[in-house]
């Protein structure tokens, strides 16, 4: 072995070879993303079990899902700013710590109110960690390995989406130590603790890029108020009997939004950082994309939740059986995402219309299948329609954001992307509020419970009406799609 003299008569130590933690750091980022994906979808399978255990009203059940997505929507823009100010690793660690704590709070919730509060905390924690993931991947990998990283990222996230309903069903069926639905939150603890311990050691500790930036707390609060004023009436209005004041709350969202816009403009004029870059809102194609995002994700998330409710409350399926039915849609989405990844550069905007058309076909197939049912419902009655719907949905997921920001200038990309991610979650909350409210309004569980609803056929009426509204929303998205940029933004 060759030695080196660093001082007379003293042998220098050979250079220490540092271990390459690139893929270990990548695993930490994936663990954070997978937990967020699982906890945004588990209510599709767990909702009836939670409702029975905590004696929840239907509106409280809707809040279990809506509170999480609304909290993410409110917190995403702020989470991205915090990452710029204090560093991505630090904010990922803070978000993960909060997510683990919130998951424990969800698992040990003793009442509907305590579970909803824990879900809000969990959503805010997810909003702190989610904006850091893509930036950390760029920090972890050298440019020559970036392609491999993102090539692995998509399939892993896709498989998580596919496996989510099945894992949820298995955990509820296993009922480990009598945990029932609580196991769905408890499983986050070992995953999150692993990510925290390993992440603290291997993730790059980069400093914040904009340490002098001031956080816009007033803007974040106003955005939270706007979201609440829209979602609360839609979720609780039916249970309260649609009193006049509930429409006043909904109408109050308009001046609250105007106040938010005025506050953001004032910050921009005075040279202070704002949550949104107003120049992006002067581009018709981007504004159209924002509306498309609200409608599309509202349709997809609202449809997914009502499908799970129909299978378990309407048809009386176990959580495990319902999860296997829903897996048909997730598998379709996984396959469709492969087509969408190819179509980003090969086709551009037309892939959105192709995907929406396939989603509409799947919706019609489901409607006709339910309309023709006279006895029991088998997997072959529902799986084809769910798989077709999922395939079209998956074709849109991958290229959508790249197409929407196709005409955005380079300096606007960060703000435009952050706003889209936030509105994606707000759209999800609205979809949950609208479609599940319609479902519960038609099934009328208060008139004798699920069994009476099934005997009277109200469960099928509720499902069919929900599918018709879903079809209308797909048509709205189809029309808006023509206003989006024709080509996706180049990622190079």
KELO-418618 format. One record per residue (C-alpha): residue number from 1; residue in one letter; chain; x, y, z. Coordinates in Angstrom, 2 decimals, always signed. Example, Ala and Ser with C-alpha at 12.3 -4.5 7.8 and 13.67 -1.06 7.14 Angstrom:
BEGIN
seq type mol px py pz
1 A A +12.30 -4.50 +7.80
2 S A +13.67 -1.06 +7.14
//
This chain:
BEGIN
seq type mol px py pz
1 X A +0.00 +0.00 +0.00
2 X A +1.32 +3.45 -0.86
3 X A +1.82 +5.87 +2.04
4 X A +2.12 +9.66 +2.07
5 X A +4.26 +11.79 +4.41
6 X A +2.29 +14.83 +5.65
7 X A +4.92 +15.84 +8.25
8 X A +8.58 +14.81 +8.59
9 X A +8.71 +11.31 +10.03
10 X A +4.93 +10.96 +10.18
11 X A +2.84 +8.86 +7.83
12 X A -0.40 +10.44 +6.67
13 X A -3.55 +8.37 +6.86
14 X A -4.94 +7.22 +3.54
15 X A -7.96 +9.19 +2.34
16 X A -11.18 +7.92 +3.84
17 X A -13.62 +6.56 +1.27
18 X A -17.07 +7.94 +2.01
19 X A -19.95 +5.57 +1.50
20 X A -22.42 +6.42 -1.24
21 X A -25.81 +6.92 +0.45
22 X A -27.55 +8.05 -2.72
23 X A -30.10 +5.25 -2.96
24 X A -30.58 +5.09 +0.81
25 X A -31.54 +8.76 +0.78
26 X A -33.84 +8.05 -2.14
27 X A -35.54 +5.32 -0.06
28 X A -36.20 +7.89 +2.70
29 X A -37.84 +10.27 +0.22
30 X A -39.95 +7.43 -1.19
31 X A -41.04 +6.37 +2.31
32 X A -42.30 +9.91 +2.97
33 X A -44.20 +10.00 -0.33
34 X A -45.70 +6.53 +0.14
35 X A -47.07 +7.40 +3.58
36 X A -48.74 +10.50 +2.14
37 X A -50.28 +8.48 -0.72
38 X A -51.57 +5.75 +1.59
39 X A -53.11 +8.18 +4.07
40 X A -54.84 +10.16 +1.36
41 X A -56.63 +7.01 +0.10
42 X A -57.19 +4.74 +3.12
43 X A -60.56 +6.32 +3.91
44 X A -61.88 +4.74 +0.70
45 X A -61.65 +1.37 +2.46
46 X A -61.65 +2.25 +6.16
47 X A -64.57 +4.72 +6.26
48 X A -67.38 +2.30 +7.25
49 X A -65.23 +0.68 +9.97
50 X A -64.35 +4.11 +11.40
51 X A -67.99 +5.19 +11.25
52 X A -69.18 +2.12 +13.19
53 X A -66.44 +2.30 +15.80
54 X A -66.75 +6.01 +16.59
55 X A -70.52 +6.31 +15.93
56 X A -69.90 +9.03 +13.36
57 X A -72.45 +11.00 +11.38
58 X A -72.15 +10.93 +7.60
59 X A -70.91 +14.54 +7.52
60 X A -68.23 +13.74 +10.13
61 X A -67.20 +10.77 +7.98
62 X A -66.76 +13.10 +4.99
63 X A -64.58 +15.38 +7.13
64 X A -62.18 +12.49 +7.86
65 X A -61.20 +12.61 +4.18
66 X A -61.84 +16.29 +3.43
67 X A -59.92 +17.60 +6.45
68 X A -56.73 +15.88 +5.32
69 X A -56.84 +17.12 +1.73
70 X A -57.97 +20.63 +2.75
71 X A -55.10 +20.89 +5.24
72 X A -52.62 +19.87 +2.54
73 X A -54.14 +22.39 +0.12
74 X A -53.78 +25.19 +2.66
75 X A -50.27 +24.24 +3.73
76 X A -48.53 +23.30 +0.47
77 X A -47.58 +26.79 -0.68
78 X A -46.31 +27.68 +2.79
79 X A -44.47 +24.35 +3.02
80 X A -42.63 +25.10 -0.20
81 X A -41.64 +28.55 +1.08
82 X A -40.40 +27.08 +4.36
83 X A -38.20 +24.67 +2.42
84 X A -36.68 +27.63 +0.58
85 X A -36.10 +29.48 +3.85
86 X A -34.79 +26.76 +6.15
87 X A -33.61 +23.95 +3.86
88 X A -35.36 +20.93 +2.35
89 X A -33.88 +18.32 +4.71
90 X A -34.88 +20.25 +7.83
91 X A -38.45 +20.73 +6.63
92 X A -38.73 +17.07 +5.54
93 X A -37.60 +15.99 +9.02
94 X A -40.06 +18.37 +10.70
95 X A -42.87 +17.21 +8.41
96 X A -42.05 +13.53 +9.02
97 X A -41.95 +14.04 +12.80
98 X A -45.35 +15.72 +12.69
99 X A -46.74 +13.03 +10.42
100 X A -45.64 +10.22 +12.77
101 X A -47.10 +12.03 +15.79
102 X A -50.35 +12.78 +13.92
103 X A -50.62 +9.14 +12.81
104 X A -50.37 +8.04 +16.45
105 X A -53.06 +10.59 +17.35
106 X A -55.30 +9.19 +14.58
107 X A -54.73 +5.61 +15.75
108 X A -55.70 +6.44 +19.34
109 X A -58.56 +8.83 +18.52
110 X A -61.50 +8.39 +20.90
111 X A -64.13 +10.51 +19.14
112 X A -65.00 +11.88 +15.69
113 X A -63.72 +15.32 +16.71
114 X A -60.36 +14.02 +17.92
115 X A -59.86 +12.03 +14.70
116 X A -60.74 +14.99 +12.48
117 X A -58.34 +17.23 +14.44
118 X A -55.58 +14.63 +14.10
119 X A -56.25 +14.39 +10.35
120 X A -55.85 +18.17 +10.04
121 X A -52.50 +17.94 +11.84
122 X A -51.52 +15.02 +9.62
123 X A -52.42 +16.96 +6.47
124 X A -50.43 +20.01 +7.57
125 X A -47.43 +17.75 +8.28
126 X A -47.77 +16.22 +4.81
127 X A -47.87 +19.76 +3.38
128 X A -44.53 +20.46 +5.07
129 X A -42.77 +17.37 +3.69
130 X A -44.32 +16.92 +0.23
131 X A -42.85 +20.05 -1.46
132 X A -39.34 +18.98 -0.40
133 X A -39.31 +15.56 -2.08
134 X A -38.54 +16.44 -5.70
135 X A -35.95 +19.03 -4.68
136 X A -34.23 +16.49 -2.43
137 X A -34.07 +13.97 -5.27
138 X A -32.26 +16.61 -7.33
139 X A -29.95 +17.27 -4.36
140 X A -29.23 +13.58 -3.77
141 X A -28.44 +12.45 -7.31
142 X A -25.76 +13.75 -9.65
143 X A -27.08 +14.87 -13.06
144 X A -25.99 +11.67 -14.80
145 X A -28.13 +9.53 -12.42
146 X A -31.19 +11.78 -12.34
147 X A -32.92 +9.87 -15.14
148 X A -32.60 +6.57 -13.27
149 X A -34.00 +8.14 -10.10
150 X A -37.13 +9.52 -11.73
151 X A -37.53 +6.32 -13.78
152 X A -37.71 +4.39 -10.48
153 X A -39.84 +7.02 -8.75
154 X A -42.92 +6.68 -10.97
155 X A -43.41 +2.89 -10.78
156 X A -42.86 +2.80 -7.01
157 X A -45.46 +5.50 -6.44
158 X A -47.78 +3.77 -8.91
159 X A -47.42 +0.44 -7.15
160 X A -48.12 +2.15 -3.83
161 X A -51.38 +3.44 -5.24
162 X A -52.29 -0.05 -6.47
163 X A -51.31 -1.74 -3.22
164 X A -52.94 +0.86 -0.95
165 X A -56.53 -0.45 -1.00
166 X A -55.38 -4.08 -0.74
167 X A -53.04 -3.35 +2.19
168 X A -55.83 -1.42 +3.93
169 X A -58.24 -4.32 +3.46
170 X A -55.69 -6.86 +4.72
171 X A -54.88 -4.84 +7.84
172 X A -58.55 -4.40 +8.74
173 X A -59.24 -8.09 +8.11
174 X A -56.21 -9.17 +10.17
175 X A -57.42 -7.01 +13.09
176 X A -54.02 -7.28 +14.78
177 X A -54.39 -7.04 +18.57
178 X A -57.96 -5.84 +18.02
179 X A -56.71 -2.72 +16.23
180 X A -59.24 -2.87 +13.33
181 X A -58.96 +0.38 +11.27
182 X A -56.43 +1.87 +13.69
183 X A -53.73 -0.37 +12.21
184 X A -53.88 +1.75 +9.02
185 X A -52.43 +4.66 +10.99
186 X A -50.17 +2.62 +13.28
187 X A -48.29 +1.23 +10.28
188 X A -46.97 +4.74 +9.65
189 X A -45.02 +4.68 +12.91
190 X A -42.29 +2.15 +11.98
191 X A -42.05 +3.53 +8.43
192 X A -41.82 +7.11 +9.65
193 X A -39.33 +6.36 +12.42
194 X A -37.14 +4.48 +9.92
195 X A -37.26 +7.47 +7.57
196 X A -36.39 +9.89 +10.38
197 X A -33.42 +7.90 +11.70
198 X A -31.93 +7.09 +8.29
199 X A -32.81 +10.47 +6.79
200 X A -31.01 +12.33 +9.58
201 X A -27.82 +10.45 +8.63
202 X A -27.88 +10.36 +4.83
203 X A -29.92 +13.26 +3.43
204 X A -27.89 +16.29 +2.29
205 X A -28.16 +19.13 +4.79
206 X A -28.42 +22.00 +2.33
207 X A -29.06 +25.50 +3.65
208 X A -32.16 +27.42 +2.67
209 X A -31.87 +29.18 -0.68
210 X A -33.81 +32.27 +0.46
211 X A -33.00 +32.70 +4.13
212 X A -33.99 +36.35 +4.11
213 X A -37.50 +35.59 +2.91
214 X A -40.38 +36.47 +5.27
215 X A -43.19 +33.97 +5.63
216 X A -46.61 +35.23 +4.54
217 X A -48.65 +33.99 +7.49
218 X A -51.60 +36.31 +6.77
219 X A -51.85 +35.03 +3.20
220 X A -51.77 +31.41 +4.40
221 X A -54.50 +32.18 +6.94
222 X A -56.71 +33.85 +4.33
223 X A -56.24 +30.90 +1.97
224 X A -57.26 +28.53 +4.79
225 X A -60.36 +30.65 +5.42
226 X A -61.38 +30.56 +1.74
227 X A -61.01 +26.77 +1.60
228 X A -63.02 +26.28 +4.80
229 X A -65.83 +28.63 +3.69
230 X A -66.23 +26.58 +0.51
231 X A -65.88 +23.05 +1.90
232 X A -67.78 +23.40 +5.20
233 X A -71.21 +24.22 +3.68
234 X A -70.86 +21.43 +1.10
235 X A -69.98 +18.82 +3.72
236 X A -72.32 +19.85 +6.57
237 X A -75.16 +21.48 +4.63
238 X A -77.17 +18.27 +4.07
239 X A -76.88 +17.13 +7.71
240 X A -78.05 +20.59 +8.89
241 X A -81.01 +20.63 +6.51
242 X A -79.56 +23.35 +4.24
243 X A -80.50 +26.37 +6.42
244 X A -80.27 +29.82 +4.87
245 X A -77.14 +30.74 +6.84
246 X A -75.19 +27.85 +5.29
247 X A -75.51 +29.54 +1.90
248 X A -74.31 +32.75 +3.52
249 X A -71.16 +30.93 +4.65
250 X A -70.62 +29.70 +1.09
251 X A -71.17 +33.19 -0.32
252 X A -68.65 +34.61 +2.18
253 X A -65.93 +32.74 +0.33
254 X A -66.13 +35.35 -2.47
255 X A -65.13 +38.42 -0.40
256 X A -62.59 +36.29 +1.48
257 X A -61.00 +35.32 -1.83
258 X A -61.03 +38.98 -2.95
259 X A -59.31 +39.94 +0.31
260 X A -56.66 +37.25 -0.26
261 X A -56.00 +38.50 -3.80
262 X A -55.74 +42.12 -2.61
263 X A -53.35 +41.14 +0.19
264 X A -51.15 +39.19 -2.23
265 X A -51.07 +42.07 -4.71
266 X A -50.10 +44.52 -1.96
267 X A -47.20 +42.29 -0.90
268 X A -46.03 +42.03 -4.50
269 X A -46.15 +45.84 -5.00
270 X A -44.13 +46.44 -1.84
271 X A -41.45 +43.95 -2.87
272 X A -42.28 +41.33 -0.24
273 X A -42.61 +37.61 -1.01
274 X A -46.13 +36.40 -1.78
275 X A -47.63 +32.93 -1.93
276 X A -48.45 +33.21 -5.64
277 X A -46.87 +34.86 -8.68
278 X A -49.68 +36.95 -10.17
279 X A -48.16 +37.01 -13.62
280 X A -49.18 +33.34 -14.07
281 X A -52.84 +34.30 -13.61
282 X A -52.63 +36.55 -16.68
283 X A -52.10 +33.50 -18.89
284 X A -55.42 +32.06 -20.09
285 X A -53.97 +28.60 -20.66
286 X A -52.71 +28.39 -17.07
287 X A -55.96 +29.68 -15.53
288 X A -57.82 +27.11 -17.64
289 X A -55.43 +24.49 -16.29
290 X A -56.21 +25.57 -12.73
291 X A -59.95 +25.09 -13.35
292 X A -59.25 +21.76 -15.08
293 X A -57.24 +20.63 -12.03
294 X A -60.09 +21.50 -9.64
295 X A -62.66 +19.63 -11.73
296 X A -60.51 +16.62 -12.61
297 X A -59.14 +15.86 -9.15
298 X A -62.50 +16.60 -7.55
299 X A -64.07 +14.04 -9.89
300 X A -61.41 +11.38 -9.35
301 X A -61.12 +11.63 -5.56
302 X A -64.86 +12.07 -4.97
303 X A -65.62 +9.11 -7.25
304 X A -63.04 +6.90 -5.50
305 X A -64.46 +7.60 -2.04
306 X A -68.09 +7.08 -3.07
307 X A -67.12 +3.82 -4.81
308 X A -65.66 +2.55 -1.53
309 X A -68.75 +3.69 +0.40
310 X A -71.07 +2.00 -2.09
311 X A -69.20 -1.30 -1.87
312 X A -69.20 -1.41 +1.93
313 X A -72.29 +0.51 +3.03
314 X A -74.45 -0.13 -0.04
315 X A -73.51 -3.72 -0.81
316 X A -72.35 -4.76 +2.66
317 X A -68.91 -5.92 +1.50
318 X A -66.13 -6.43 +4.00
319 X A -63.18 -4.04 +3.86
320 X A -61.03 -6.79 +2.30
321 X A -63.56 -7.58 -0.42
322 X A -64.10 -3.90 -1.20
323 X A -60.35 -3.33 -1.45
324 X A -60.05 -6.10 -4.06
325 X A -62.75 -4.44 -6.18
326 X A -61.06 -1.04 -5.87
327 X A -57.74 -2.63 -6.84
328 X A -59.15 -3.02 -10.37
329 X A -59.27 +0.77 -10.69
330 X A -55.78 +1.17 -9.18
331 X A -54.30 -1.43 -11.55
332 X A -55.94 +0.34 -14.49
333 X A -54.44 +3.64 -13.29
334 X A -51.00 +2.07 -13.00
335 X A -51.16 +0.76 -16.57
336 X A -52.58 +4.04 -17.86
337 X A -49.77 +6.02 -16.24
338 X A -47.29 +4.17 -18.45
339 X A -49.14 +5.41 -21.51
340 X A -49.30 +8.90 -20.02
341 X A -45.53 +8.99 -19.44
342 X A -44.92 +8.20 -23.11
343 X A -47.55 +10.69 -24.25
344 X A -46.03 +13.74 -22.51
345 X A -43.77 +14.49 -25.47
346 X A -45.25 +12.21 -28.13
347 X A -48.84 +13.52 -28.09
348 X A -49.26 +16.49 -25.75
349 X A -52.72 +17.87 -24.96
350 X A -54.77 +15.28 -26.92
351 X A -53.81 +12.64 -24.33
352 X A -56.02 +14.49 -21.84
353 X A -59.05 +14.17 -24.09
354 X A -58.26 +10.52 -24.83
355 X A -57.98 +9.80 -21.11
356 X A -61.20 +11.65 -20.29
357 X A -63.04 +9.77 -23.05
358 X A -61.86 +6.45 -21.59
359 X A -62.92 +7.59 -18.11
360 X A -66.37 +8.44 -19.52
361 X A -66.59 +5.00 -21.12
362 X A -65.72 +3.37 -17.81
363 X A -68.38 +5.46 -16.06
364 X A -71.02 +4.43 -18.61
365 X A -70.01 +0.77 -18.30
366 X A -70.41 +0.98 -14.53
367 X A -73.78 +2.72 -14.85
368 X A -75.13 +0.12 -17.29
369 X A -73.80 -2.71 -15.13
370 X A -75.56 -1.37 -12.04
371 X A -78.73 -0.60 -13.99
372 X A -78.94 -4.20 -15.19
373 X A -78.40 -5.76 -11.76
374 X A -81.37 -7.62 -10.29
375 X A -79.66 -9.83 -7.70
376 X A -76.23 -9.85 -6.14
377 X A -73.29 -7.85 -7.45
378 X A -70.22 -9.82 -8.53
379 X A -66.72 -8.64 -9.28
380 X A -67.28 -9.05 -13.02
381 X A -70.17 -6.59 -12.80
382 X A -67.95 -3.80 -11.49
383 X A -64.28 -4.59 -12.18
384 X A -64.38 -3.88 -15.97
385 X A -65.86 -0.40 -15.52
386 X A -63.53 +0.42 -12.61
387 X A -60.47 -0.76 -14.57
388 X A -61.45 +1.28 -17.65
389 X A -62.08 +4.38 -15.53
390 X A -58.72 +3.90 -13.81
391 X A -56.87 +3.41 -17.09
392 X A -58.14 +6.73 -18.46
393 X A -57.41 +8.46 -15.16
394 X A -53.83 +7.14 -15.14
395 X A -53.22 +8.45 -18.67
396 X A -53.92 +11.97 -17.39
397 X A -52.04 +11.89 -14.08
398 X A -48.51 +11.88 -15.45
399 X A -48.62 +14.54 -18.23
400 X A -51.21 +16.90 -16.73
401 X A -49.02 +19.37 -14.81
402 X A -46.37 +19.47 -17.54
403 X A -49.07 +20.40 -20.08
404 X A -50.70 +23.03 -17.84
405 X A -47.38 +24.88 -17.33
406 X A -46.47 +24.49 -21.01
407 X A -46.65 +28.27 -21.62
408 X A -45.26 +29.39 -18.24
409 X A -41.98 +31.36 -18.20
410 X A -38.97 +29.86 -16.43
411 X A -39.08 +32.26 -13.45
412 X A -42.77 +31.44 -12.89
413 X A -42.49 +27.64 -12.83
414 X A -42.00 +27.29 -9.07
415 X A -45.00 +29.44 -8.15
416 X A -47.19 +27.92 -10.90
417 X A -46.37 +24.35 -9.83
418 X A -46.93 +25.07 -6.14
419 X A -50.30 +26.68 -6.80
420 X A -51.36 +23.71 -8.94
421 X A -50.41 +21.21 -6.24
422 X A -52.35 +23.20 -3.66
423 X A -55.44 +23.48 -5.85
424 X A -55.22 +19.78 -6.65
425 X A -55.81 +19.10 -2.96
426 X A -58.55 +21.75 -2.73
427 X A -60.26 +20.13 -5.73
428 X A -60.04 +16.77 -3.96
429 X A -61.77 +18.25 -0.90
430 X A -64.51 +19.74 -3.07
431 X A -65.02 +16.44 -4.90
432 X A -65.36 +14.58 -1.60
433 X A -67.85 +17.18 -0.37
434 X A -70.02 +17.20 -3.50
435 X A -70.12 +13.53 -4.55
436 X A -70.31 +11.95 -1.11
437 X A -72.98 +14.44 -0.04
438 X A -75.00 +13.43 -3.11
439 X A -74.46 +9.74 -2.33
440 X A -75.62 +10.04 +1.30
441 X A -78.54 +12.25 +0.27
442 X A -79.82 +9.56 -2.10
443 X A -79.14 +6.48 +0.04
444 X A -80.83 +8.07 +3.14
445 X A -79.23 +5.91 +5.82
446 X A -81.26 +7.73 +8.46
447 X A -84.36 +5.89 +7.15
448 X A -83.63 +2.47 +8.65
449 X A -79.90 +2.11 +8.00
450 X A -77.97 +0.28 +5.24
451 X A -80.18 -2.82 +5.20
452 X A -83.39 -0.83 +4.65
453 X A -81.64 +1.20 +1.94
454 X A -80.57 -2.00 +0.16
455 X A -84.05 -3.54 +0.38
456 X A -85.59 -0.38 -1.07
457 X A -82.88 -0.19 -3.78
458 X A -81.74 +3.26 -2.64
459 X A -78.09 +2.12 -2.67
460 X A -78.29 +1.53 -6.43
461 X A -80.07 +4.84 -7.01
462 X A -77.37 +6.64 -5.01
463 X A -74.59 +4.95 -7.00
464 X A -76.27 +5.60 -10.37
465 X A -76.91 +9.29 -9.63
466 X A -73.33 +9.73 -8.46
467 X A -72.11 +8.15 -11.71
468 X A -74.28 +10.53 -13.76
469 X A -72.82 +13.57 -11.96
470 X A -69.34 +12.08 -12.46
471 X A -70.07 +11.84 -16.17
472 X A -71.14 +15.51 -16.25
473 X A -67.94 +16.56 -14.48
474 X A -65.85 +14.58 -16.96
475 X A -67.66 +16.45 -19.74
476 X A -66.85 +19.79 -18.08
477 X A -63.17 +18.82 -17.85
478 X A -63.25 +17.73 -21.52
479 X A -64.51 +21.17 -22.60
480 X A -61.96 +23.05 -20.46
481 X A -59.18 +20.86 -21.83
482 X A -59.31 +22.60 -25.22
483 X A -58.01 +25.80 -23.58
484 X A -54.84 +24.18 -22.22
485 X A -51.44 +24.43 -24.00
486 X A -51.07 +22.03 -26.92
487 X A -47.64 +20.82 -25.86
488 X A -46.12 +19.89 -22.51
489 X A -43.29 +21.93 -21.06
490 X A -39.84 +20.53 -21.81
491 X A -38.16 +19.11 -18.72
492 X A -34.67 +19.81 -20.07
//
